[in-house]
Amino acid sequence: MNDLLPIEFPEIAAQRPTIIAGPCSAETEEQVLATARALAADGIRIFRAGVWKPRTKPGGFEGVGIEALAWLRRVKRETGMYVATEVATAEHAAAALDAGIDLLWLGARTTANPFAVQEVADALRGHDLPVLVKNPVSPDLELWIGALERLRNAGIRRLGAVHRGFSSLDRGIYRNQPQWSIPIELHRRLPHLTIFCDPSHIGGRRELIAPLSQQAMDLGFDGLIVESHCAPESAWSDKEQQITPATLAALRRSLVIRRSDEATESLHALRREIDKCDDELLELLARRMRIARDIGRYKKEHAMPVLQAERYNDLLDRRAAQACDLGMERDFIRTLLQAIHEESVRQQMHVLGE
């Protein structure tokens, strides 16, 4: 995967962020053209619209289908924009190729199904066009990478990823939890991969799109794919997470794009301090594990069980409260302590097995 090419088009200047925008669904020819013209007037060069819209439950608007591809062709012809749509089957891919669609993406539900990904990859074999892959519904990095690899094996080199967040029973303020650590790890594993953020699907509400877009830029994402509709309040699907072209224009002007080469000596000094803290943290963890093994030996000698649930619960509660007093998030410290406790239990189990 080291031979991947960036998602670029010859007539679009290479700059951060690359913006892909358009309505969630292509509803009518008039709606598609009105939105595209407004976006083009503000300099957006890549137009997106869902032609096929798989919904969680039947009965909702599931897209116009192949007829809407002609509307995208008209957008391309009249505005000069590149056009993009989602494909989920070999038939979708073939129809999009025949229509001259410039960019395709695989949705989260498709990415989660290796059979579907392989079907689309086979249909695209031999065609040189960029393809974006949204993260799967669940936070499974290997599944995400696997989908990208299937497309690369089919000869697609202009590959990109789209971070659209992950489904969770506890949604909080977001429609899909960002879990930024997963796309960050994807970038570490595949440094040549172009990565977009989809703040519309992460937030689920239009007022969250701007702050999520800025977070993505602060984390070094290459671009944004934003749902924009000429009349979002009357959209036939996901109206709460779509913004007008004018709102998108204001969002673009508000973004702060930080250069990656602006590291000063002061920043290098702070990073050295971080490295020192990490060294000390590892030494403390190693010391804690040595004590955990000593505890394991004591429990072995006195026929005590490894897991002491009451103490563990007390530890989580006390340390979580302490972390809050120190300016850290309760959920963060609980996750950290759970990982440390799991390793402590593993160390003690090893002692008991000696």
C-alpha positions as CSV (number, residue, x, y, z in Angstrom):
1,M,0.0,0.0,0.0
2,N,3.0,2.3,-0.2
3,D,2.3,3.1,-3.9
4,L,-1.0,4.9,-3.3
5,L,-1.6,8.1,-5.1
6,P,-3.2,11.2,-3.6
7,I,-6.8,12.1,-4.4
8,E,-6.2,14.9,-6.8
9,F,-7.7,16.3,-10.0
10,P,-5.6,18.1,-12.6
11,E,-7.7,21.2,-12.7
12,I,-7.9,21.6,-8.9
13,A,-5.0,23.3,-7.1
14,A,-3.5,21.0,-4.4
15,Q,-4.3,22.6,-1.1
16,R,-5.8,21.7,2.3
17,P,-8.6,21.1,2.7
18,T,-10.0,19.4,-0.4
19,I,-13.8,19.9,-0.1
20,I,-16.4,17.5,-1.5
21,A,-19.9,18.8,-1.0
22,G,-23.5,18.3,-2.1
23,P,-26.8,16.9,-0.8
24,C,-27.2,13.6,1.1
25,S,-29.6,12.5,-1.7
26,A,-30.2,13.5,-5.3
27,E,-33.9,14.1,-4.9
28,T,-34.9,16.0,-8.1
29,E,-33.0,17.4,-11.1
30,E,-33.9,20.9,-10.0
31,Q,-32.6,20.4,-6.4
32,V,-29.4,18.9,-7.6
33,L,-28.7,21.7,-10.1
34,A,-29.6,24.5,-7.7
35,T,-27.3,23.1,-5.0
36,A,-24.5,22.5,-7.5
37,R,-24.7,25.9,-9.0
38,A,-24.5,27.6,-5.6
39,L,-21.6,25.5,-4.5
40,A,-19.7,26.1,-7.8
41,A,-20.2,29.8,-7.4
42,D,-18.3,29.6,-4.1
43,G,-15.5,27.6,-5.7
44,I,-16.4,24.1,-4.7
45,R,-15.0,21.8,-7.4
46,I,-16.2,18.3,-6.4
47,F,-20.0,17.7,-6.1
48,R,-21.4,14.7,-4.2
49,A,-24.9,13.3,-4.2
50,G,-26.3,10.0,-3.1
51,V,-28.1,8.2,-6.0
52,W,-28.7,4.9,-4.2
53,K,-29.5,5.4,-0.5
54,P,-29.6,2.3,1.6
55,R,-31.5,3.1,4.8
56,T,-31.5,1.4,8.2
57,K,-35.2,0.6,7.9
58,P,-37.4,0.1,4.9
59,G,-40.0,2.7,4.0
60,G,-37.7,5.8,3.9
61,F,-36.5,7.5,0.8
62,E,-33.9,5.2,-0.8
63,G,-32.7,7.3,-3.7
64,V,-33.9,7.9,-7.2
65,G,-31.4,5.4,-8.6
66,I,-29.9,5.2,-12.0
67,E,-32.0,8.1,-13.4
68,A,-30.2,10.5,-11.1
69,L,-26.9,9.8,-12.8
70,A,-28.0,11.9,-15.7
71,W,-28.5,14.8,-13.3
72,L,-24.9,14.4,-12.2
73,R,-23.8,14.4,-15.8
74,R,-25.6,17.7,-16.3
75,V,-23.9,19.2,-13.2
76,K,-20.6,18.2,-14.7
77,R,-21.5,19.6,-18.1
78,E,-23.0,22.9,-16.9
79,T,-20.7,23.8,-13.9
80,G,-17.4,22.0,-14.8
81,M,-17.5,20.3,-11.4
82,Y,-16.3,16.8,-10.8
83,V,-19.1,14.6,-9.6
84,A,-19.1,11.8,-7.0
85,T,-21.6,9.2,-5.7
86,E,-21.8,6.1,-3.5
87,V,-21.8,2.6,-4.9
88,A,-22.7,-0.5,-2.9
89,T,-22.9,-3.2,-5.6
90,A,-21.3,-4.3,-8.9
91,E,-24.4,-3.0,-10.7
92,H,-24.0,0.4,-9.1
93,A,-20.4,0.6,-10.0
94,A,-21.0,-0.4,-13.6
95,A,-23.7,2.2,-14.0
96,A,-21.6,4.9,-12.4
97,L,-18.7,4.1,-14.7
98,D,-21.0,4.2,-17.8
99,A,-22.2,7.6,-16.7
100,G,-18.7,9.0,-16.4
101,I,-18.8,9.7,-12.6
102,D,-15.4,11.0,-11.5
103,L,-15.2,9.7,-8.0
104,L,-16.9,6.9,-6.1
105,W,-17.2,6.1,-2.4
106,L,-18.2,3.0,-0.4
107,G,-20.5,3.6,2.5
108,A,-20.0,2.3,6.1
109,R,-22.4,-0.6,5.6
110,T,-20.6,-1.7,2.5
111,T,-17.2,-1.5,4.1
112,A,-18.4,-3.7,6.9
113,N,-19.2,-6.5,4.3
114,P,-16.0,-8.0,2.7
115,F,-18.2,-9.8,0.1
116,A,-19.8,-6.5,-1.0
117,V,-16.4,-4.7,-1.1
118,Q,-14.9,-7.5,-3.2
119,E,-17.8,-7.4,-5.6
120,V,-17.3,-3.6,-6.1
121,A,-13.6,-4.0,-6.4
122,D,-14.0,-6.7,-9.1
123,A,-16.4,-4.4,-11.0
124,L,-13.8,-1.5,-10.9
125,R,-10.8,-3.6,-11.9
126,G,-9.0,-2.0,-14.8
127,H,-10.6,1.5,-14.3
128,D,-8.4,4.4,-13.2
129,L,-10.6,6.6,-11.0
130,P,-10.4,7.6,-7.3
131,V,-12.3,5.7,-4.7
132,L,-13.0,6.6,-1.1
133,V,-13.8,4.1,1.6
134,K,-15.8,5.1,4.6
135,N,-15.0,3.5,7.9
136,P,-17.2,0.5,8.8
137,V,-20.1,1.0,11.2
138,S,-18.2,-0.6,14.1
139,P,-14.7,0.6,15.3
140,D,-12.8,-2.1,13.4
141,L,-9.6,-0.7,11.9
142,E,-8.5,-4.0,10.4
143,L,-11.9,-4.3,8.5
144,W,-11.4,-0.7,7.2
145,I,-7.8,-1.5,6.0
146,G,-9.0,-4.8,4.5
147,A,-11.6,-2.9,2.3
148,L,-8.8,-0.6,1.1
149,E,-6.6,-3.5,0.4
150,R,-9.3,-5.3,-1.7
151,L,-9.6,-2.2,-3.9
152,R,-5.8,-1.8,-4.1
153,N,-5.5,-5.4,-5.2
154,A,-8.0,-4.6,-8.0
155,G,-5.6,-2.0,-9.3
156,I,-7.1,1.2,-7.7
157,R,-4.2,3.4,-6.6
158,R,-6.0,6.7,-6.0
159,L,-7.5,5.5,-2.8
160,G,-8.8,7.6,0.1
161,A,-10.5,7.0,3.4
162,V,-13.5,8.8,4.9
163,H,-13.8,9.0,8.7
164,R,-17.6,9.3,9.4
165,G,-17.6,8.1,13.0
166,F,-18.7,4.8,14.6
167,S,-22.1,3.6,15.8
168,S,-22.6,3.4,19.6
169,L,-25.4,2.6,22.0
170,D,-24.3,5.6,23.9
171,R,-24.3,8.4,21.3
172,G,-24.0,11.4,23.5
173,I,-24.0,14.6,21.5
174,Y,-22.9,12.9,18.3
175,R,-24.8,10.8,15.8
176,N,-21.6,8.7,15.5
177,Q,-18.8,8.7,18.0
178,P,-15.6,10.2,16.4
179,Q,-13.1,8.0,18.2
180,W,-10.3,10.0,16.6
181,S,-7.6,7.5,17.7
182,I,-8.8,5.1,15.0
183,P,-8.2,7.3,11.9
184,I,-5.0,8.6,13.5
185,E,-3.8,5.0,13.7
186,L,-5.0,4.4,10.1
187,H,-2.7,7.3,9.1
188,R,0.2,5.9,11.0
189,R,-0.3,2.5,9.3
190,L,-0.9,4.0,5.8
191,P,0.9,7.4,5.7
192,H,0.4,7.8,1.9
193,L,-3.4,7.4,2.2
194,T,-5.6,10.6,1.7
195,I,-8.0,10.9,4.6
196,F,-11.2,12.9,4.6
197,C,-13.5,13.7,7.5
198,D,-17.3,13.5,7.2
199,P,-18.5,15.9,9.9
200,S,-22.1,15.7,8.8
201,H,-22.4,12.0,9.7
202,I,-20.3,12.3,12.8
203,G,-22.3,15.2,14.2
204,G,-25.7,14.4,12.9
205,R,-26.6,18.0,13.5
206,R,-25.7,21.0,11.4
207,E,-24.4,23.1,14.3
208,L,-21.7,20.4,15.0
209,I,-20.3,20.5,11.4
210,A,-18.0,23.5,11.9
211,P,-16.3,22.5,15.1
212,L,-15.8,18.9,13.9
213,S,-14.4,20.2,10.6
214,Q,-11.9,22.3,12.6
215,Q,-10.9,19.3,14.7
216,A,-10.3,17.3,11.6
217,M,-8.0,20.1,10.2
218,D,-6.2,20.3,13.6
219,L,-5.5,16.6,13.3
220,G,-4.1,16.9,9.8
221,F,-6.9,15.5,7.7
222,D,-6.5,16.2,4.0
223,G,-10.1,17.1,3.3
224,L,-13.8,17.3,4.2
225,I,-16.9,15.7,2.7
226,V,-19.8,17.8,3.7
227,E,-23.6,17.4,3.1
228,S,-24.9,20.6,1.6
229,H,-28.5,21.2,0.3
230,C,-30.1,24.2,-1.3
231,A,-33.0,23.8,1.2
232,P,-31.9,21.5,4.0
233,E,-35.1,21.9,6.1
234,S,-37.1,20.2,3.3
235,A,-34.5,17.5,2.4
236,W,-35.8,14.0,1.9
237,S,-33.1,12.3,4.0
238,D,-30.9,13.4,6.9
239,K,-32.1,17.0,6.8
240,E,-30.7,17.7,10.3
241,Q,-27.1,17.3,9.2
242,Q,-27.2,19.3,6.0
243,I,-26.2,22.9,5.6
244,T,-26.8,25.5,2.8
245,P,-24.0,26.3,0.4
246,A,-23.8,29.8,2.0
247,T,-23.2,28.2,5.4
248,L,-20.6,26.0,3.9
249,A,-18.9,29.1,2.4
250,A,-18.8,30.7,5.9
251,L,-17.4,27.5,7.4
252,R,-14.6,27.4,4.8
253,R,-13.6,30.9,5.6
254,S,-13.6,30.2,9.4
255,L,-11.3,27.2,9.2
256,V,-7.8,27.6,10.6
257,I,-5.3,25.6,8.6
258,R,-2.1,25.0,10.6
259,R,1.1,24.1,8.7
260,S,2.9,21.0,9.8
261,D,6.3,22.6,9.4
262,E,5.9,25.3,11.9
263,A,7.6,23.5,14.8
264,T,9.9,25.9,16.6
265,E,12.6,25.2,19.2
266,S,10.0,25.9,21.9
267,L,7.8,23.2,20.5
268,H,10.8,20.8,20.3
269,A,11.6,21.5,23.9
270,L,8.0,20.7,25.0
271,R,8.2,17.5,23.0
272,R,11.4,16.5,24.8
273,E,9.5,17.1,28.1
274,I,6.7,14.8,26.8
275,D,9.3,12.1,25.9
276,K,10.7,12.4,29.4
277,C,7.3,12.0,31.0
278,D,6.7,8.9,28.8
279,D,9.9,7.4,30.0
280,E,9.0,8.0,33.6
281,L,5.5,6.7,33.0
282,L,6.8,3.4,31.5
283,E,9.2,3.0,34.4
284,L,6.3,3.5,36.9
285,L,4.1,1.0,35.0
286,A,6.9,-1.6,35.0
287,R,7.3,-1.0,38.8
288,R,3.5,-1.4,39.2
289,M,3.6,-4.7,37.3
290,R,6.4,-6.0,39.5
291,I,4.2,-5.3,42.5
292,A,1.3,-7.0,40.8
293,R,3.4,-10.1,40.4
294,D,4.3,-10.0,44.1
295,I,0.6,-9.8,44.9
296,G,0.0,-12.8,42.6
297,R,2.6,-14.8,44.6
298,Y,0.9,-13.8,47.9
299,K,-2.5,-14.8,46.5
300,K,-1.0,-18.1,45.3
301,E,0.5,-18.9,48.7
302,H,-2.8,-18.1,50.5
303,A,-5.2,-19.7,47.9
304,M,-6.9,-16.4,47.1
305,P,-8.6,-15.6,43.9
306,V,-6.9,-13.2,41.5
307,L,-9.9,-10.8,40.9
308,Q,-11.0,-8.8,43.9
309,A,-14.0,-7.1,42.5
310,E,-14.8,-4.8,45.4
311,R,-11.3,-3.4,45.5
312,Y,-11.3,-2.9,41.7
313,N,-14.5,-1.0,41.7
314,D,-13.3,1.2,44.6
315,L,-10.1,1.9,42.7
316,L,-11.9,3.0,39.6
317,D,-14.2,5.3,41.5
318,R,-11.5,6.9,43.6
319,R,-9.0,7.4,40.7
320,A,-11.7,8.7,38.4
321,A,-12.7,11.3,40.9
322,Q,-9.0,12.2,41.5
323,A,-8.5,12.5,37.7
324,C,-11.3,15.0,37.5
325,D,-9.7,17.1,40.2
326,L,-6.5,17.1,38.2
327,G,-8.3,18.3,35.0
328,M,-8.6,15.0,33.2
329,E,-11.8,13.3,31.8
330,R,-13.4,10.7,34.0
331,D,-13.9,8.3,31.0
332,F,-10.3,8.7,29.9
333,I,-8.9,7.6,33.3
334,R,-11.4,4.8,33.6
335,T,-10.3,3.4,30.2
336,L,-6.6,3.8,31.2
337,L,-7.1,2.1,34.6
338,Q,-9.1,-0.8,33.0
339,A,-6.2,-1.5,30.6
340,I,-3.7,-1.4,33.4
341,H,-5.9,-3.6,35.5
342,E,-6.2,-6.2,32.7
343,E,-2.4,-6.3,32.4
344,S,-2.0,-6.7,36.2
345,V,-4.5,-9.6,36.2
346,R,-2.6,-11.2,33.3
347,Q,0.7,-10.8,35.2
348,Q,-0.9,-12.4,38.3
349,M,-2.4,-15.3,36.3
350,H,1.0,-16.0,34.9
351,V,2.4,-16.2,38.4
352,L,-0.4,-18.6,39.5
353,G,0.4,-20.8,36.5
354,E,4.1,-21.1,37.3
